[in-house]
Amino acid sequence: MLSTWLPLILVVLAGSPASTSIVTVSPAQLDTNSSPDVYYTVHNPGPGLLFNVTMTLPAALRPVGFFESSGRWAPTARAIPGGYSISWFGGPIQPGNAADFGLALLAPPRPGSFTSSVLLVYSANQTTASSVVLTVDCPCLLGIDMRYFAYWLIVGVLVLPLLELAVLRLQKPAPGDNLHEHGRNK
C-alpha cells in the first residue's frame, strides 16, 4: 500500500518545478527623474524560433535609446495613444535561449508602478503575451527629493565664502585697525 502512495507523496513534497518568467526586467526599481538603462531579458521556451519582440510602454516611461545583446536585431519605435511601442525584429532566439533587449528610459518625476506589455512572435506566427512591472521610487525625505537638497547644500557651501568676502569688503575699518596708523603711533 505504501509503495503505491510513495511516488505521489514524493511529488507533493518536492513541489512543482519552478517556472521561469518569459520576460524579466533589471533593474525593476528606478528613481524619479533618472535616466537609467533598463534590460529586458527575453527567454524563448520554444518550440519555434523567436524573431520579433514588441513592447508597449506607458507614456510616463519615455524611451530615449535602444540596444540589444546580440547585434542582430533592428529596433523601431513609435508613439501610440497612451505610450510608446518598441519593436525589435531579427534574431532569432533559438528555443531554450535568451537575449537581452535594452532601453534607455527617462523616468517620470512622480513615483508609481508602471506595467509594460510584451508580445513575442515566433515562427509560424505563434504569439505569446507577457508583462513586466517597473517601480519608480522617490529618494525623498519629508516629501523633498534628497538629490535636490544635496544640490542646494553644495551651492551653499560654494557661495557662503563669497558672501563672507563681500561682507568683509563692505565693512569700514575702525580707527586703530589700520596697520599704517598703528605703526606710526608706536
C-alpha positions as CSV (number, residue, x, y, z in Angstrom):
1,M,0.0,0.0,0.0
2,L,2.8,2.4,0.9
3,S,4.6,1.6,-2.4
4,T,1.5,2.8,-4.3
5,W,1.4,6.2,-2.5
6,L,5.1,6.8,-2.2
7,P,5.5,8.3,-5.7
8,L,2.5,10.6,-5.1
9,I,3.9,11.7,-1.7
10,L,7.3,12.4,-3.2
11,V,5.7,14.6,-6.0
12,V,3.7,16.6,-3.4
13,L,6.7,17.1,-1.1
14,A,9.0,18.1,-4.0
15,G,6.5,20.5,-5.4
16,S,6.2,21.6,-8.9
17,P,9.2,22.7,-10.9
18,A,10.0,26.4,-10.6
19,S,8.6,28.3,-13.6
20,T,10.8,30.8,-15.3
21,S,9.2,34.1,-16.4
22,I,9.4,34.6,-20.2
23,V,10.4,38.3,-19.7
24,T,12.3,39.7,-16.8
25,V,13.5,43.3,-16.2
26,S,16.6,44.6,-14.5
27,P,16.6,46.9,-12.6
28,A,12.9,46.6,-11.6
29,Q,13.1,49.7,-9.5
30,L,14.1,53.2,-10.7
31,D,14.5,56.6,-9.1
32,T,12.3,59.5,-10.1
33,N,13.8,61.9,-12.7
34,S,16.5,59.5,-13.6
35,S,17.6,58.1,-17.0
36,P,18.7,54.5,-16.4
37,D,19.4,51.8,-18.8
38,V,16.8,49.0,-18.3
39,Y,17.4,45.5,-19.6
40,Y,14.6,43.2,-20.6
41,T,15.7,39.6,-20.8
42,V,13.5,37.6,-23.1
43,H,13.5,33.8,-22.8
44,N,12.4,31.6,-25.6
45,P,10.7,28.5,-24.1
46,G,10.2,27.1,-27.6
47,P,9.2,25.3,-29.6
48,G,9.8,27.7,-32.5
49,L,12.3,30.5,-33.3
50,L,11.6,33.9,-31.7
51,F,12.1,36.6,-34.3
52,N,10.0,39.6,-33.0
53,V,9.7,41.3,-29.6
54,T,7.2,44.2,-29.3
55,M,7.0,46.1,-26.1
56,T,4.3,48.7,-25.2
57,L,5.5,51.3,-22.6
58,P,3.2,53.6,-20.7
59,A,3.6,57.3,-21.6
60,A,5.4,58.0,-18.2
61,L,8.3,55.9,-19.3
62,R,9.9,57.7,-22.2
63,P,12.4,55.7,-24.3
64,V,15.5,57.6,-25.4
65,G,17.8,54.8,-26.6
66,F,17.7,51.2,-27.7
67,F,20.3,48.4,-27.7
68,E,20.4,44.6,-27.6
69,S,22.9,41.9,-26.7
70,S,23.4,40.1,-30.0
71,G,23.7,42.8,-32.6
72,R,21.3,41.0,-34.9
73,W,18.1,42.9,-34.1
74,A,16.7,46.1,-35.7
75,P,14.7,48.3,-33.3
76,T,11.8,50.6,-34.2
77,A,9.9,52.9,-32.0
78,R,6.8,55.0,-32.4
79,A,4.4,57.0,-30.2
80,I,1.0,55.4,-29.7
81,P,-2.0,56.7,-27.8
82,G,-1.1,56.4,-24.1
83,G,2.5,55.4,-24.6
84,Y,5.2,54.0,-26.9
85,S,5.6,50.9,-29.0
86,I,9.1,49.5,-29.4
87,S,9.8,46.5,-31.6
88,W,12.9,44.5,-32.3
89,F,12.9,42.4,-35.5
90,G,15.6,39.9,-36.4
91,G,17.4,37.5,-34.2
92,P,16.2,34.8,-34.0
93,I,16.4,33.5,-30.4
94,Q,16.7,29.7,-30.5
95,P,14.3,27.6,-28.3
96,G,15.8,27.4,-24.8
97,N,17.9,30.5,-25.2
98,A,17.5,34.1,-24.1
99,A,18.5,37.6,-25.3
100,D,18.8,41.0,-23.6
101,F,17.0,44.0,-25.0
102,G,17.8,47.3,-23.5
103,L,16.1,50.7,-23.3
104,A,17.5,54.0,-22.0
105,L,14.5,55.5,-20.3
106,L,13.5,58.8,-18.8
107,A,11.8,58.0,-15.5
108,P,8.9,60.2,-14.5
109,P,9.1,62.8,-11.8
110,R,6.4,61.1,-9.7
111,P,6.7,57.6,-8.1
112,G,4.5,54.8,-9.1
113,S,4.3,51.3,-10.7
114,F,4.2,51.1,-14.5
115,T,3.3,47.9,-16.4
116,S,4.7,47.3,-19.9
117,S,3.2,44.6,-22.1
118,V,5.4,42.4,-24.2
119,L,4.3,40.5,-27.3
120,L,6.6,37.7,-28.6
121,V,6.2,36.5,-32.2
122,Y,7.6,33.1,-33.1
123,S,7.9,31.3,-36.4
124,A,4.6,30.3,-37.9
125,N,3.1,33.5,-36.4
126,Q,2.6,31.9,-32.9
127,T,2.5,34.6,-30.2
128,T,2.9,34.8,-26.5
129,A,2.0,37.8,-24.4
130,S,3.7,38.8,-21.2
131,S,4.1,41.8,-19.0
132,V,6.6,43.4,-16.6
133,V,6.3,46.0,-13.9
134,L,8.8,48.8,-13.3
135,T,8.5,50.6,-10.0
136,V,9.6,54.3,-9.8
137,D,10.5,55.4,-6.3
138,C,11.5,58.9,-5.0
139,P,14.6,59.2,-2.8
140,C,12.6,61.5,-0.6
141,L,12.7,62.7,3.0
142,L,9.6,64.5,4.1
143,G,8.4,64.8,0.5
144,I,11.6,66.5,-0.7
145,D,13.8,64.8,-3.2
146,M,17.1,64.4,-1.4
147,R,19.1,64.9,-4.6
148,Y,17.8,68.5,-4.8
149,F,18.6,69.0,-1.2
150,A,22.2,67.8,-1.8
151,Y,22.5,70.2,-4.8
152,W,21.4,73.2,-2.8
153,L,23.8,72.2,0.0
154,I,26.7,72.1,-2.5
155,V,25.7,75.6,-3.8
156,G,25.5,76.9,-0.3
157,V,29.0,75.6,0.6
158,L,30.4,77.2,-2.6
159,V,28.5,80.6,-2.2
160,L,28.9,81.2,1.5
161,P,32.7,82.1,1.3
162,L,31.9,84.6,-1.5
163,L,29.3,86.2,0.7
164,E,31.6,86.4,3.6
165,L,34.3,88.1,1.4
166,A,31.7,90.6,0.2
167,V,30.6,91.5,3.7
168,L,34.2,92.0,4.9
169,R,34.9,94.3,2.0
170,L,31.9,96.4,2.7
171,Q,32.8,96.9,6.4
172,K,34.8,100.0,7.1
173,P,37.8,99.5,9.4
174,A,37.5,101.0,12.9
175,P,40.1,103.6,13.9
176,G,43.2,101.9,15.1
177,D,42.5,98.8,12.9
178,N,44.5,100.3,10.1
179,L,48.1,98.9,10.1
180,H,49.7,102.1,8.8
181,E,48.2,104.2,11.6
182,H,49.0,101.6,14.3
183,G,52.6,101.5,13.1
184,R,53.0,105.3,13.3
185,N,51.7,105.6,16.9
186,K,54.5,103.4,18.3
